[in-house]
């Protein structure tokens, strides 16, 4: 099982701070694609550019997932 967390704007768009998943793909990028494939708000929130982290470490889309991981999706940071 993995813990999936949604932060900031993503949490608001999806109406959820996160979820647990017993079945998950081998990489975080594939997880993002699978979640976006839910359509609607999911496609809008996760279908574009998002930052990804596993166990509080920023990773790229090819990072492998394993049982017990905490996964986080965050919107891109903008300056101002």
N, CA, C and O atoms as a Maestro MAE file, in Angstrom:
{
 s_m_m2io_version
 :::
 2.0.0
}

f_m_ct {
 s_m_title
 :::
 protein
 m_atom[320] {
  # First column is atom index #
  i_m_mmod_type
  r_m_x_coord
  r_m_y_coord
  r_m_z_coord
  i_m_residue_number
  s_m_chain_name
  s_m_pdb_residue_name
  s_m_pdb_atom_name
  i_m_atomic_number
  :::
  1 25 0.841 -1.170 0.000 1 A "UNK " " N  " 7
  2 3 0.000 0.000 0.000 1 A "UNK " " CA " 6
  3 2 0.893 1.242 0.000 1 A "UNK " " C  " 6
  4 15 1.943 1.265 0.642 1 A "UNK " " O  " 8
  5 25 0.462 2.267 -0.725 2 A "UNK " " N  " 7
  6 3 1.130 3.558 -0.700 2 A "UNK " " CA " 6
  7 2 0.142 4.626 -0.237 2 A "UNK " " C  " 6
  8 15 -1.070 4.481 -0.396 2 A "UNK " " O  " 8
  9 25 0.677 5.688 0.331 3 A "UNK " " N  " 7
  10 3 -0.115 6.859 0.713 3 A "UNK " " CA " 6
  11 2 0.112 7.909 -0.364 3 A "UNK " " C  " 6
  12 15 1.257 8.235 -0.678 3 A "UNK " " O  " 8
  13 25 -0.957 8.438 -0.931 4 A "UNK " " N  " 7
  14 3 -0.854 9.474 -1.943 4 A "UNK " " CA " 6
  15 2 -1.412 10.761 -1.346 4 A "UNK " " C  " 6
  16 15 -2.527 10.781 -0.825 4 A "UNK " " O  " 8
  17 25 -0.631 11.831 -1.425 5 A "UNK " " N  " 7
  18 3 -1.032 13.124 -0.867 5 A "UNK " " CA " 6
  19 2 -1.108 14.156 -1.986 5 A "UNK " " C  " 6
  20 15 -0.283 14.162 -2.899 5 A "UNK " " O  " 8
  21 25 -2.103 15.021 -1.901 6 A "UNK " " N  " 7
  22 3 -2.282 16.121 -2.854 6 A "UNK " " CA " 6
  23 2 -2.147 17.427 -2.081 6 A "UNK " " C  " 6
  24 15 -2.765 17.597 -1.030 6 A "UNK " " O  " 8
  25 25 -1.341 18.349 -2.599 7 A "UNK " " N  " 7
  26 3 -1.067 19.587 -1.881 7 A "UNK " " CA " 6
  27 2 -1.534 20.821 -2.643 7 A "UNK " " C  " 6
  28 15 -1.629 20.825 -3.870 7 A "UNK " " O  " 8
  29 25 -1.822 21.867 -1.872 8 A "UNK " " N  " 7
  30 3 -2.160 23.210 -2.363 8 A "UNK " " CA " 6
  31 2 -3.316 23.163 -3.354 8 A "UNK " " C  " 6
  32 15 -4.365 22.592 -3.058 8 A "UNK " " O  " 8
  33 25 -3.132 23.751 -4.510 9 A "UNK " " N  " 7
  34 3 -4.188 23.844 -5.532 9 A "UNK " " CA " 6
  35 2 -4.722 22.470 -5.927 9 A "UNK " " C  " 6
  36 15 -5.913 22.325 -6.201 9 A "UNK " " O  " 8
  37 25 -3.854 21.467 -5.958 10 A "UNK " " N  " 7
  38 3 -4.303 20.117 -6.350 10 A "UNK " " CA " 6
  39 2 -5.317 19.577 -5.349 10 A "UNK " " C  " 6
  40 15 -6.324 18.981 -5.731 10 A "UNK " " O  " 8
  41 25 -5.045 19.790 -4.071 11 A "UNK " " N  " 7
  42 3 -5.976 19.337 -3.023 11 A "UNK " " CA " 6
  43 2 -7.331 20.005 -3.211 11 A "UNK " " C  " 6
  44 15 -8.372 19.359 -3.084 11 A "UNK " " O  " 8
  45 25 -7.315 21.303 -3.516 12 A "UNK " " N  " 7
  46 3 -8.566 22.031 -3.725 12 A "UNK " " CA " 6
  47 2 -9.306 21.531 -4.963 12 A "UNK " " C  " 6
  48 15 -10.522 21.343 -4.923 12 A "UNK " " O  " 8
  49 25 -8.585 21.315 -6.059 13 A "UNK " " N  " 7
  50 3 -9.219 20.849 -7.302 13 A "UNK " " CA " 6
  51 2 -9.828 19.461 -7.137 13 A "UNK " " C  " 6
  52 15 -10.907 19.181 -7.659 13 A "UNK " " O  " 8
  53 25 -9.132 18.600 -6.412 14 A "UNK " " N  " 7
  54 3 -9.572 17.213 -6.289 14 A "UNK " " CA " 6
  55 2 -10.523 17.008 -5.114 14 A "UNK " " C  " 6
  56 15 -11.179 15.971 -5.018 14 A "UNK " " O  " 8
  57 25 -10.598 17.988 -4.225 15 A "UNK " " N  " 7
  58 3 -11.493 17.874 -3.079 15 A "UNK " " CA " 6
  59 2 -11.062 16.817 -2.086 15 A "UNK " " C  " 6
  60 15 -11.885 16.255 -1.363 15 A "UNK " " O  " 8
  61 25 -9.753 16.546 -2.053 16 A "UNK " " N  " 7
  62 3 -9.253 15.505 -1.156 16 A "UNK " " CA " 6
  63 2 -7.785 15.782 -0.816 16 A "UNK " " C  " 6
  64 15 -7.017 16.218 -1.674 16 A "UNK " " O  " 8
  65 25 -7.399 15.529 0.435 17 A "UNK " " N  " 7
  66 3 -5.984 15.679 0.790 17 A "UNK " " CA " 6
  67 2 -5.145 14.471 0.379 17 A "UNK " " C  " 6
  68 15 -3.916 14.542 0.367 17 A "UNK " " O  " 8
  69 25 -5.807 13.364 0.042 18 A "UNK " " N  " 7
  70 3 -5.049 12.187 -0.359 18 A "UNK " " CA " 6
  71 2 -5.869 10.916 -0.301 18 A "UNK " " C  " 6
  72 15 -7.073 10.931 -0.046 18 A "UNK " " O  " 8
  73 25 -5.175 9.811 -0.548 19 A "UNK " " N  " 7
  74 3 -5.820 8.502 -0.540 19 A "UNK " " CA " 6
  75 2 -4.781 7.412 -0.355 19 A "UNK " " C  " 6
  76 15 -3.583 7.644 -0.522 19 A "UNK " " O  " 8
  77 25 -5.245 6.231 -0.012 20 A "UNK " " N  " 7
  78 3 -4.391 5.048 0.076 20 A "UNK " " CA " 6
  79 2 -4.651 4.195 -1.150 20 A "UNK " " C  " 6
  80 15 -5.786 4.087 -1.613 20 A "UNK " " O  " 8
  81 25 -3.599 3.590 -1.671 21 A "UNK " " N  " 7
  82 3 -3.748 2.717 -2.832 21 A "UNK " " CA " 6
  83 2 -3.062 1.384 -2.546 21 A "UNK " " C  " 6
  84 15 -1.874 1.335 -2.227 21 A "UNK " " O  " 8
  85 25 -3.830 0.309 -2.668 22 A "UNK " " N  " 7
  86 3 -3.266 -1.022 -2.487 22 A "UNK " " CA " 6
  87 2 -2.592 -1.522 -3.760 22 A "UNK " " C  " 6
  88 15 -1.609 -2.261 -3.706 22 A "UNK " " O  " 8
  89 25 -3.127 -1.115 -4.892 23 A "UNK " " N  " 7
  90 3 -2.544 -1.493 -6.178 23 A "UNK " " CA " 6
  91 2 -2.046 -0.227 -6.850 23 A "UNK " " C  " 6
  92 15 -2.762 0.771 -6.928 23 A "UNK " " O  " 8
  93 25 -0.812 -0.276 -7.334 24 A "UNK " " N  " 7
  94 3 -0.215 0.905 -7.933 24 A "UNK " " CA " 6
  95 2 0.786 0.491 -9.012 24 A "UNK " " C  " 6
  96 15 1.322 -0.616 -8.964 24 A "UNK " " O  " 8
  97 25 1.043 1.376 -9.989 25 A "UNK " " N  " 7
  98 3 1.977 1.062 -11.068 25 A "UNK " " CA " 6
  99 2 3.428 1.116 -10.579 25 A "UNK " " C  " 6
  100 15 3.685 1.517 -9.444 25 A "UNK " " O  " 8
  101 25 4.368 0.720 -11.424 26 A "UNK " " N  " 7
  102 3 5.765 0.661 -10.990 26 A "UNK " " CA " 6
  103 2 6.459 2.009 -10.818 26 A "UNK " " C  " 6
  104 15 7.446 2.087 -10.086 26 A "UNK " " O  " 8
  105 25 5.978 3.081 -11.468 27 A "UNK " " N  " 7
  106 3 6.645 4.376 -11.340 27 A "UNK " " CA " 6
  107 2 5.653 5.477 -10.958 27 A "UNK " " C  " 6
  108 15 4.446 5.342 -11.158 27 A "UNK " " O  " 8
  109 25 6.183 6.555 -10.410 28 A "UNK " " N  " 7
  110 3 5.334 7.675 -10.004 28 A "UNK " " CA " 6
  111 2 4.727 8.372 -11.222 28 A "UNK " " C  " 6
  112 15 3.603 8.869 -11.153 28 A "UNK " " O  " 8
  113 25 5.459 8.413 -12.333 29 A "UNK " " N  " 7
  114 3 4.909 9.012 -13.540 29 A "UNK " " CA " 6
  115 2 3.703 8.243 -14.054 29 A "UNK " " C  " 6
  116 15 2.717 8.837 -14.492 29 A "UNK " " O  " 8
  117 25 3.788 6.917 -13.998 30 A "UNK " " N  " 7
  118 3 2.654 6.092 -14.415 30 A "UNK " " CA " 6
  119 2 1.475 6.273 -13.452 30 A "UNK " " C  " 6
  120 15 0.317 6.212 -13.864 30 A "UNK " " O  " 8
  121 25 1.774 6.494 -12.180 31 A "UNK " " N  " 7
  122 3 0.707 6.757 -11.211 31 A "UNK " " CA " 6
  123 2 -0.001 8.062 -11.562 31 A "UNK " " C  " 6
  124 15 -1.231 8.120 -11.549 31 A "UNK " " O  " 8
  125 25 0.758 9.106 -11.874 32 A "UNK " " N  " 7
  126 3 0.156 10.387 -12.260 32 A "UNK " " CA " 6
  127 2 -0.724 10.213 -13.491 32 A "UNK " " C  " 6
  128 15 -1.818 10.772 -13.553 32 A "UNK " " O  " 8
  129 25 -0.256 9.440 -14.473 33 A "UNK " " N  " 7
  130 3 -1.047 9.190 -15.683 33 A "UNK " " CA " 6
  131 2 -2.326 8.433 -15.352 33 A "UNK " " C  " 6
  132 15 -3.394 8.749 -15.877 33 A "UNK " " O  " 8
  133 25 -2.221 7.446 -14.493 34 A "UNK " " N  " 7
  134 3 -3.395 6.652 -14.111 34 A "UNK " " CA " 6
  135 2 -4.423 7.519 -13.388 34 A "UNK " " C  " 6
  136 15 -5.623 7.392 -13.631 34 A "UNK " " O  " 8
  137 25 -3.959 8.396 -12.505 35 A "UNK " " N  " 7
  138 3 -4.873 9.287 -11.796 35 A "UNK " " CA " 6
  139 2 -5.515 10.290 -12.754 35 A "UNK " " C  " 6
  140 15 -6.714 10.553 -12.658 35 A "UNK " " O  " 8
  141 25 -4.733 10.851 -13.673 36 A "UNK " " N  " 7
  142 3 -5.265 11.803 -14.657 36 A "UNK " " CA " 6
  143 2 -6.307 11.138 -15.550 36 A "UNK " " C  " 6
  144 15 -7.242 11.793 -16.011 36 A "UNK " " O  " 8
  145 25 -6.148 9.842 -15.794 37 A "UNK " " N  " 7
  146 3 -7.080 9.100 -16.648 37 A "UNK " " CA " 6
  147 2 -8.473 8.976 -16.016 37 A "UNK " " C  " 6
  148 15 -9.416 8.547 -16.682 37 A "UNK " " O  " 8
  149 25 -8.605 9.342 -14.756 38 A "UNK " " N  " 7
  150 3 -9.928 9.357 -14.133 38 A "UNK " " CA " 6
  151 2 -10.819 10.413 -14.785 38 A "UNK " " C  " 6
  152 15 -12.043 10.357 -14.666 38 A "UNK " " O  " 8
  153 25 -10.202 11.372 -15.471 39 A "UNK " " N  " 7
  154 3 -10.944 12.397 -16.202 39 A "UNK " " CA " 6
  155 2 -11.367 13.559 -15.329 39 A "UNK " " C  " 6
  156 15 -11.064 13.597 -14.137 39 A "UNK " " O  " 8
  157 25 -12.068 14.506 -15.930 40 A "UNK " " N  " 7
  158 3 -12.593 15.662 -15.203 40 A "UNK " " CA " 6
  159 2 -11.516 16.440 -14.471 40 A "UNK " " C  " 6
  160 15 -10.476 16.778 -15.037 40 A "UNK " " O  " 8
  161 25 -11.786 16.721 -13.187 41 A "UNK " " N  " 7
  162 3 -10.835 17.466 -12.361 41 A "UNK " " CA " 6
  163 2 -9.486 16.761 -12.260 41 A "UNK " " C  " 6
  164 15 -8.445 17.409 -12.159 41 A "UNK " " O  " 8
  165 25 -9.512 15.441 -12.289 42 A "UNK " " N  " 7
  166 3 -8.271 14.668 -12.195 42 A "UNK " " CA " 6
  167 2 -7.367 14.945 -13.391 42 A "UNK " " C  " 6
  168 15 -6.164 15.154 -13.233 42 A "UNK " " O  " 8
  169 25 -7.945 14.945 -14.571 43 A "UNK " " N  " 7
  170 3 -7.164 15.214 -15.787 43 A "UNK " " CA " 6
  171 2 -6.629 16.643 -15.762 43 A "UNK " " C  " 6
  172 15 -5.489 16.897 -16.150 43 A "UNK " " O  " 8
  173 25 -7.460 17.567 -15.302 44 A "UNK " " N  " 7
  174 3 -7.038 18.965 -15.238 44 A "UNK " " CA " 6
  175 2 -5.916 19.154 -14.213 44 A "UNK " " C  " 6
  176 15 -4.944 19.859 -14.484 44 A "UNK " " O  " 8
  177 25 -6.044 18.535 -13.048 45 A "UNK " " N  " 7
  178 3 -5.073 18.720 -11.970 45 A "UNK " " CA " 6
  179 2 -3.755 17.996 -12.227 45 A "UNK " " C  " 6
  180 15 -2.685 18.536 -11.947 45 A "UNK " " O  " 8
  181 25 -3.829 16.784 -12.755 46 A "UNK " " N  " 7
  182 3 -2.626 15.958 -12.863 46 A "UNK " " CA " 6
  183 2 -2.173 15.698 -14.294 46 A "UNK " " C  " 6
  184 15 -1.153 15.042 -14.510 46 A "UNK " " O  " 8
  185 25 -2.916 16.203 -15.271 47 A "UNK " " N  " 7
  186 3 -2.563 15.960 -16.664 47 A "UNK " " CA " 6
  187 2 -1.483 16.881 -17.202 47 A "UNK " " C  " 6
  188 15 -0.919 16.625 -18.266 47 A "UNK " " O  " 8
  189 25 -1.193 17.945 -16.478 48 A "UNK " " N  " 7
  190 3 -0.168 18.888 -16.915 48 A "UNK " " CA " 6
  191 2 1.109 18.713 -16.114 48 A "UNK " " C  " 6
  192 15 1.472 17.601 -15.729 48 A "UNK " " O  " 8
  193 25 1.773 19.810 -15.873 49 A "UNK " " N  " 7
  194 3 3.014 19.788 -15.111 49 A "UNK " " CA " 6
  195 2 2.713 19.769 -13.614 49 A "UNK " " C  " 6
  196 15 2.021 20.646 -13.097 49 A "UNK " " O  " 8
  197 25 3.234 18.773 -12.936 50 A "UNK " " N  " 7
  198 3 3.133 18.694 -11.481 50 A "UNK " " CA " 6
  199 2 4.490 18.273 -10.924 50 A "UNK " " C  " 6
  200 15 5.261 17.588 -11.596 50 A "UNK " " O  " 8
  201 25 4.766 18.681 -9.715 51 A "UNK " " N  " 7
  202 3 5.961 18.222 -9.014 51 A "UNK " " CA " 6
  203 2 5.600 16.940 -8.280 51 A "UNK " " C  " 6
  204 15 4.475 16.778 -7.806 51 A "UNK " " O  " 8
  205 25 6.566 16.031 -8.191 52 A "UNK " " N  " 7
  206 3 6.315 14.732 -7.572 52 A "UNK " " CA " 6
  207 2 7.392 14.440 -6.536 52 A "UNK " " C  " 6
  208 15 8.561 14.783 -6.719 52 A "UNK " " O  " 8
  209 25 6.981 13.807 -5.456 53 A "UNK " " N  " 7
  210 3 7.925 13.431 -4.402 53 A "UNK " " CA " 6
  211 2 7.568 12.041 -3.878 53 A "UNK " " C  " 6
  212 15 6.402 11.650 -3.829 53 A "UNK " " O  " 8
  213 25 8.593 11.327 -3.495 54 A "UNK " " N  " 7
  214 3 8.425 10.041 -2.819 54 A "UNK " " CA " 6
  215 2 9.167 10.145 -1.497 54 A "UNK " " C  " 6
  216 15 10.357 10.458 -1.464 54 A "UNK " " O  " 8
  217 25 8.463 9.881 -0.419 55 A "UNK " " N  " 7
  218 3 9.042 9.949 0.925 55 A "UNK " " CA " 6
  219 2 9.761 11.278 1.154 55 A "UNK " " C  " 6
  220 15 10.872 11.319 1.682 55 A "UNK " " O  " 8
  221 25 9.103 12.358 0.746 56 A "UNK " " N  " 7
  222 3 9.544 13.741 0.945 56 A "UNK " " CA " 6
  223 2 10.815 14.093 0.176 56 A "UNK " " C  " 6
  224 15 11.533 15.018 0.556 56 A "UNK " " O  " 8
  225 25 11.095 13.364 -0.898 57 A "UNK " " N  " 7
  226 3 12.232 13.671 -1.766 57 A "UNK " " CA " 6
  227 2 11.708 13.889 -3.181 57 A "UNK " " C  " 6
  228 15 11.029 13.023 -3.732 57 A "UNK " " O  " 8
  229 25 12.021 15.039 -3.770 58 A "UNK " " N  " 7
  230 3 11.561 15.342 -5.121 58 A "UNK " " CA " 6
  231 2 12.168 14.329 -6.099 58 A "UNK " " C  " 6
  232 15 13.353 14.002 -6.026 58 A "UNK " " O  " 8
  233 25 11.321 13.841 -7.016 59 A "UNK " " N  " 7
  234 3 11.759 12.818 -7.964 59 A "UNK " " CA " 6
  235 2 11.197 13.127 -9.351 59 A "UNK " " C  " 6
  236 15 10.298 13.950 -9.516 59 A "UNK " " O  " 8
  237 25 11.757 12.442 -10.330 60 A "UNK " " N  " 7
  238 3 11.250 12.526 -11.692 60 A "UNK " " CA " 6
  239 2 10.238 11.434 -11.948 60 A "UNK " " C  " 6
  240 15 10.016 10.580 -11.090 60 A "UNK " " O  " 8
  241 25 9.614 11.449 -13.127 61 A "UNK " " N  " 7
  242 3 8.540 10.506 -13.427 61 A "UNK " " CA " 6
  243 2 8.969 9.040 -13.497 61 A "UNK " " C  " 6
  244 15 8.124 8.150 -13.402 61 A "UNK " " O  " 8
  245 25 10.251 8.777 -13.658 62 A "UNK " " N  " 7
  246 3 10.717 7.390 -13.743 62 A "UNK " " CA " 6
  247 2 11.050 6.775 -12.390 62 A "UNK " " C  " 6
  248 15 11.480 5.623 -12.326 62 A "UNK " " O  " 8
  249 25 10.859 7.525 -11.309 63 A "UNK " " N  " 7
  250 3 11.184 7.012 -9.974 63 A "UNK " " CA " 6
  251 2 10.275 5.841 -9.617 63 A "UNK " " C  " 6
  252 15 9.056 5.928 -9.763 63 A "UNK " " O  " 8
  253 25 10.870 4.744 -9.149 64 A "UNK " " N  " 7
  254 3 10.068 3.561 -8.817 64 A "UNK " " CA " 6
  255 2 9.279 3.720 -7.520 64 A "UNK " " C  " 6
  256 15 9.704 4.405 -6.589 64 A "UNK " " O  " 8
  257 25 8.116 3.066 -7.489 65 A "UNK " " N  " 7
  258 3 7.284 3.020 -6.294 65 A "UNK " " CA " 6
  259 2 7.410 1.661 -5.640 65 A "UNK " " C  " 6
  260 15 7.549 0.641 -6.314 65 A "UNK " " O  " 8
  261 25 7.360 1.659 -4.298 66 A "UNK " " N  " 7
  262 3 7.365 0.392 -3.569 66 A "UNK " " CA " 6
  263 2 6.392 0.472 -2.406 66 A "UNK " " C  " 6
  264 15 6.024 1.557 -1.953 66 A "UNK " " O  " 8
  265 25 5.994 -0.665 -1.946 67 A "UNK " " N  " 7
  266 3 5.054 -0.748 -0.838 67 A "UNK " " CA " 6
  267 2 5.561 0.082 0.339 67 A "UNK " " C  " 6
  268 15 6.738 0.014 0.692 67 A "UNK " " O  " 8
  269 25 4.677 0.857 0.939 68 A "UNK " " N  " 7
  270 3 5.016 1.673 2.095 68 A "UNK " " CA " 6
  271 2 5.419 3.101 1.763 68 A "UNK " " C  " 6
  272 15 5.592 3.912 2.673 68 A "UNK " " O  " 8
  273 25 5.573 3.429 0.482 69 A "UNK " " N  " 7
  274 3 5.968 4.786 0.093 69 A "UNK " " CA " 6
  275 2 4.866 5.798 0.383 69 A "UNK " " C  " 6
  276 15 3.678 5.477 0.359 69 A "UNK " " O  " 8
  277 25 5.293 7.034 0.659 70 A "UNK " " N  " 7
  278 3 4.392 8.170 0.715 70 A "UNK " " CA " 6
  279 2 4.683 9.005 -0.530 70 A "UNK " " C  " 6
  280 15 5.806 9.468 -0.733 70 A "UNK " " O  " 8
  281 25 3.670 9.185 -1.348 71 A "UNK " " N  " 7
  282 3 3.796 9.894 -2.614 71 A "UNK " " CA " 6
  283 2 3.095 11.238 -2.478 71 A "UNK " " C  " 6
  284 15 2.015 11.329 -1.894 71 A "UNK " " O  " 8
  285 25 3.717 12.284 -3.023 72 A "UNK " " N  " 7
  286 3 3.100 13.606 -2.977 72 A "UNK " " CA " 6
  287 2 3.088 14.221 -4.369 72 A "UNK " " C  " 6
  288 15 4.058 14.118 -5.120 72 A "UNK " " O  " 8
  289 25 1.972 14.862 -4.698 73 A "UNK " " N  " 7
  290 3 1.845 15.637 -5.933 73 A "UNK " " CA " 6
  291 2 1.631 17.088 -5.526 73 A "UNK " " C  " 6
  292 15 0.783 17.387 -4.685 73 A "UNK " " O  " 8
  293 25 2.411 17.993 -6.133 74 A "UNK " " N  " 7
  294 3 2.357 19.410 -5.799 74 A "UNK " " CA " 6
  295 2 2.300 20.229 -7.081 74 A "UNK " " C  " 6
  296 15 2.865 19.827 -8.098 74 A "UNK " " O  " 8
  297 25 1.622 21.372 -7.042 75 A "UNK " " N  " 7
  298 3 1.626 22.223 -8.225 75 A "UNK " " CA " 6
  299 2 3.007 22.840 -8.396 75 A "UNK " " C  " 6
  300 15 3.750 22.964 -7.422 75 A "UNK " " O  " 8
  301 25 3.362 23.229 -9.616 76 A "UNK " " N  " 7
  302 3 4.648 23.887 -9.823 76 A "UNK " " CA " 6
  303 2 4.735 25.184 -9.018 76 A "UNK " " C  " 6
  304 15 3.729 25.862 -8.813 76 A "UNK " " O  " 8
  305 25 5.916 25.514 -8.575 77 A "UNK " " N  " 7
  306 3 6.150 26.720 -7.806 77 A "UNK " " CA " 6
  307 2 6.352 27.882 -8.770 77 A "UNK " " C  " 6
  308 15 7.114 27.770 -9.730 77 A "UNK " " O  " 8
  309 25 5.678 28.983 -8.518 78 A "UNK " " N  " 7
  310 3 5.851 30.171 -9.348 78 A "UNK " " CA " 6
  311 2 6.434 31.293 -8.508 78 A "UNK " " C  " 6
  312 15 6.137 31.421 -7.320 78 A "UNK " " O  " 8
  313 25 7.246 32.081 -9.129 79 A "UNK " " N  " 7
  314 3 7.883 33.203 -8.416 79 A "UNK " " CA " 6
  315 2 7.067 34.462 -8.569 79 A "UNK " " C  " 6
  316 15 6.116 34.522 -9.349 79 A "UNK " " O  " 8
  317 25 7.454 35.459 -7.817 80 A "UNK " " N  " 7
  318 3 6.726 36.713 -7.959 80 A "UNK " " CA " 6
  319 2 7.204 37.764 -7.031 80 A "UNK " " C  " 6
  320 15 6.680 38.878 -7.039 80 A "UNK " " O  " 8
  :::
 }
 m_bond[319] {
  # First column is bond index #
  i_m_from
  i_m_to
  i_m_order
  :::
  1 1 2 1
  2 2 3 1
  3 3 4 2
  4 3 5 1
  5 5 6 1
  6 6 7 1
  7 7 8 2
  8 7 9 1
  9 9 10 1
  10 10 11 1
  11 11 12 2
  12 11 13 1
  13 13 14 1
  14 14 15 1
  15 15 16 2
  16 15 17 1
  17 17 18 1
  18 18 19 1
  19 19 20 2
  20 19 21 1
  21 21 22 1
  22 22 23 1
  23 23 24 2
  24 23 25 1
  25 25 26 1
  26 26 27 1
  27 27 28 2
  28 27 29 1
  29 29 30 1
  30 30 31 1
  31 31 32 2
  32 31 33 1
  33 33 34 1
  34 34 35 1
  35 35 36 2
  36 35 37 1
  37 37 38 1
  38 38 39 1
  39 39 40 2
  40 39 41 1
  41 41 42 1
  42 42 43 1
  43 43 44 2
  44 43 45 1
  45 45 46 1
  46 46 47 1
  47 47 48 2
  48 47 49 1
  49 49 50 1
  50 50 51 1
  51 51 52 2
  52 51 53 1
  53 53 54 1
  54 54 55 1
  55 55 56 2
  56 55 57 1
  57 57 58 1
  58 58 59 1
  59 59 60 2
  60 59 61 1
  61 61 62 1
  62 62 63 1
  63 63 64 2
  64 63 65 1
  65 65 66 1
  66 66 67 1
  67 67 68 2
  68 67 69 1
  69 69 70 1
  70 70 71 1
  71 71 72 2
  72 71 73 1
  73 73 74 1
  74 74 75 1
  75 75 76 2
  76 75 77 1
  77 77 78 1
  78 78 79 1
  79 79 80 2
  80 79 81 1
  81 81 82 1
  82 82 83 1
  83 83 84 2
  84 83 85 1
  85 85 86 1
  86 86 87 1
  87 87 88 2
  88 87 89 1
  89 89 90 1
  90 90 91 1
  91 91 92 2
  92 91 93 1
  93 93 94 1
  94 94 95 1
  95 95 96 2
  96 95 97 1
  97 97 98 1
  98 98 99 1
  99 99 100 2
  100 99 101 1
  101 101 102 1
  102 102 103 1
  103 103 104 2
  104 103 105 1
  105 105 106 1
  106 106 107 1
  107 107 108 2
  108 107 109 1
  109 109 110 1
  110 110 111 1
  111 111 112 2
  112 111 113 1
  113 113 114 1
  114 114 115 1
  115 115 116 2
  116 115 117 1
  117 117 118 1
  118 118 119 1
  119 119 120 2
  120 119 121 1
  121 121 122 1
  122 122 123 1
  123 123 124 2
  124 123 125 1
  125 125 126 1
  126 126 127 1
  127 127 128 2
  128 127 129 1
  129 129 130 1
  130 130 131 1
  131 131 132 2
  132 131 133 1
  133 133 134 1
  134 134 135 1
  135 135 136 2
  136 135 137 1
  137 137 138 1
  138 138 139 1
  139 139 140 2
  140 139 141 1
  141 141 142 1
  142 142 143 1
  143 143 144 2
  144 143 145 1
  145 145 146 1
  146 146 147 1
  147 147 148 2
  148 147 149 1
  149 149 150 1
  150 150 151 1
  151 151 152 2
  152 151 153 1
  153 153 154 1
  154 154 155 1
  155 155 156 2
  156 155 157 1
  157 157 158 1
  158 158 159 1
  159 159 160 2
  160 159 161 1
  161 161 162 1
  162 162 163 1
  163 163 164 2
  164 163 165 1
  165 165 166 1
  166 166 167 1
  167 167 168 2
  168 167 169 1
  169 169 170 1
  170 170 171 1
  171 171 172 2
  172 171 173 1
  173 173 174 1
  174 174 175 1
  175 175 176 2
  176 175 177 1
  177 177 178 1
  178 178 179 1
  179 179 180 2
  180 179 181 1
  181 181 182 1
  182 182 183 1
  183 183 184 2
  184 183 185 1
  185 185 186 1
  186 186 187 1
  187 187 188 2
  188 187 189 1
  189 189 190 1
  190 190 191 1
  191 191 192 2
  192 191 193 1
  193 193 194 1
  194 194 195 1
  195 195 196 2
  196 195 197 1
  197 197 198 1
  198 198 199 1
  199 199 200 2
  200 199 201 1
  201 201 202 1
  202 202 203 1
  203 203 204 2
  204 203 205 1
  205 205 206 1
  206 206 207 1
  207 207 208 2
  208 207 209 1
  209 209 210 1
  210 210 211 1
  211 211 212 2
  212 211 213 1
  213 213 214 1
  214 214 215 1
  215 215 216 2
  216 215 217 1
  217 217 218 1
  218 218 219 1
  219 219 220 2
  220 219 221 1
  221 221 222 1
  222 222 223 1
  223 223 224 2
  224 223 225 1
  225 225 226 1
  226 226 227 1
  227 227 228 2
  228 227 229 1
  229 229 230 1
  230 230 231 1
  231 231 232 2
  232 231 233 1
  233 233 234 1
  234 234 235 1
  235 235 236 2
  236 235 237 1
  237 237 238 1
  238 238 239 1
  239 239 240 2
  240 239 241 1
  241 241 242 1
  242 242 243 1
  243 243 244 2
  244 243 245 1
  245 245 246 1
  246 246 247 1
  247 247 248 2
  248 247 249 1
  249 249 250 1
  250 250 251 1
  251 251 252 2
  252 251 253 1
  253 253 254 1
  254 254 255 1
  255 255 256 2
  256 255 257 1
  257 257 258 1
  258 258 259 1
  259 259 260 2
  260 259 261 1
  261 261 262 1
  262 262 263 1
  263 263 264 2
  264 263 265 1
  265 265 266 1
  266 266 267 1
  267 267 268 2
  268 267 269 1
  269 269 270 1
  270 270 271 1
  271 271 272 2
  272 271 273 1
  273 273 274 1
  274 274 275 1
  275 275 276 2
  276 275 277 1
  277 277 278 1
  278 278 279 1
  279 279 280 2
  280 279 281 1
  281 281 282 1
  282 282 283 1
  283 283 284 2
  284 283 285 1
  285 285 286 1
  286 286 287 1
  287 287 288 2
  288 287 289 1
  289 289 290 1
  290 290 291 1
  291 291 292 2
  292 291 293 1
  293 293 294 1
  294 294 295 1
  295 295 296 2
  296 295 297 1
  297 297 298 1
  298 298 299 1
  299 299 300 2
  300 299 301 1
  301 301 302 1
  302 302 303 1
  303 303 304 2
  304 303 305 1
  305 305 306 1
  306 306 307 1
  307 307 308 2
  308 307 309 1
  309 309 310 1
  310 310 311 1
  311 311 312 2
  312 311 313 1
  313 313 314 1
  314 314 315 1
  315 315 316 2
  316 315 317 1
  317 317 318 1
  318 318 319 1
  319 319 320 2
  :::
 }
}
